[in-house]
Amino acid sequence: APLVPAAVSAWQPGGELELRATVRNGQKNPGRYQLKGTVSLAKGAFQDATGAIVSEGLEPRLAFEADVSSPSDPVPFSVLIDLAKGESLWKDAYFNWKNDPVRLELKGEFDPRVGAVRGVEAGLFFAPLGVLRAQGSASLGSAPRVDAHLAAPGVDLASLYSFLGKMRSGRPAAMDVRGRAYLEADVRFSSSFSVRGIMRVRDAAVERKDGSLGLSGLEADLPFSVSNGVRPGDEKEDFSIASGYLQVKTVKTPAAALARVRLDFLAARNLFLISPAGIDLWGVKLGLGRTILAVSPAGLDVRGVSTLALSELDLAKLPLNSESLKISGTASIPEGGLLVSPREVRFYGRMSASLFGGRMTLDSLRVTDPFSADRRVMFEAEIEGLDLGKVTAVVPFGEVTGLVDVSLKGFALSYGQPESFALTIQSVPAKGISRKFSVKAVDNLSVISSGGQAAAPSRSFLTRFIHSFNYSRIGIACSLRNDIFTLQGTVIEGGVQYLVRRATFFGIDVVNAKPVNTISFKDMLGRLERVGRSQESK
């Protein structure tokens, strides 16, 4: 029979193993034996069957000591493990043990009568984490039980983040992280488990290298308590409540800069209860209601409920405004429900806004995979009575007057680009408001719909004297799906699709010459870039 078990040989182990051990009889106590030894491995290597887990050049060293008096007496022991050479690849995680050596010190007392280890003291020394210390005991019988106190007296967050970045081979670090963290926790394991403790963060800062987010003056006391059951005798501790807070002095994004954001909360068993908070945003207050976050011990995922509200926001203060584009109006969010889970953030409410003379409502807002790079933002919107005169006064499209209703369904955004939507624009009657299309607007709409030349070239004899045309109806429907953009006219007469239908006596038609008008979304963006160029070049 082979000396190496099949389960071990499947990993293709290699290297040179050396074992040294000495046993000495105590002179003062002949019944006491002192055992010392080392186990060293040179040129150690292993590899799993898939090749995803590989190590080579490993040179770990284990030193041990134990005092044995009799088979029934407690046995004091100590163990030292050093790993300072070699490399390991664990799927995408890469470890260079020479640059980041590991050292484990462990001592305690084993009681063979009851199969228990008591008075355990351990220290793990690993540069990216600093020092992790543990004290506790363990019962190894038919009903295993572990009680331990863990403490990390000071973790350098920059060092830790740098190490985690090295584990993601080929992926550049996206952030700069600074500060220190301190951790204490009590861990208990038997028929149930519990982890209770607190993490403190001081003098921390986080800044994304693309400039999309910057947090400075970050500090926090974050108590936590997670368990999947109550062990007899621990009821009082398992149901205790601790207070904590999270505070950021400044938050900077391209859209806004916030000063002193603070959240106060209570931590209970598998729960976080966050107090209501207000955030000053563009001159108004964004209100976050009382929030409950529940932790599932099985998957350690977090789910929460809250409310969100926004008072009258002046849209002119938004960073979207510039010299060439000025938006006016107000927006508000009556208090609505907010649901958070690892897979989705959903807002059960409706945002309303006065925009360019119309009334906009936005609802069905949700974000899927909110904590990943491939998150998707989805919502639906309606605008009633949008004043095209006010829109085209600030958008370089060409003057158009009249009112329209706008409907946006199934809008989805990912990686900063629209992924899908269905948009309709329909004119609505309004007394005292003219319906006119300027020559430039007709030209640009024709470029968007056909990609060709303008419908009413500005060089023509007619347009030298006439600067706008009357229309009776606007009907436009467009959609995006699977990167295919579709454009149709919804005014249909005599089998012809019209995007814009002229007035009875005088005007101009904009016809959708291709009833099934589909192009790639990239080509449509190219058409939009061409809008107005013929006028700018003159």
Secondary structure, DSSP 8 states (H G I E B T S, - for coil): --SS-HHHHTT--EEEEEEEEEEEE-SS-TT-EEEEEEEEEEEEEEE-TTSSEEEEEE--EEEEEEEE--TTS-EEEEEEEEE-S-EEEETTEEEETTTS-EEEEEEEEEETTTTEEEEEEEEEEETTTEEEEEEEEEE-SSS-EEEEEEEEEEEEHHHHHHHHHHHSTT----EEEEEEEEEEEEEEESSSEEEEEEEEEEEEEEEETTSS-EEEEEEEEEEEEEESS--TT-HHHHT--EEEEEEEEEEE-SS-EEEEEEEEEEEETTEEEE--EEEEETTEEEEE--EEEEE-TTT--EEEEEEEEEEEEEGGGSTT--SS----EEEEEEEEEEEE-SSEEEEES-EEEEETTEEEEEEEEEEESTTSTT-EEEEEEEEEEEEHHHHHTTSTT--B-SEEEEEEEEEEEETTEEEEEEEEEEEE--TT---EEEHHHHHHHHHHHHSSS-SS-TTSTGGGT--EEEEEEEEEEEEEETTEEEEEESEEETTEEEEEEE-SSS---EE-S-SSEEEEHHHHHHHHHHTTHHHHT-
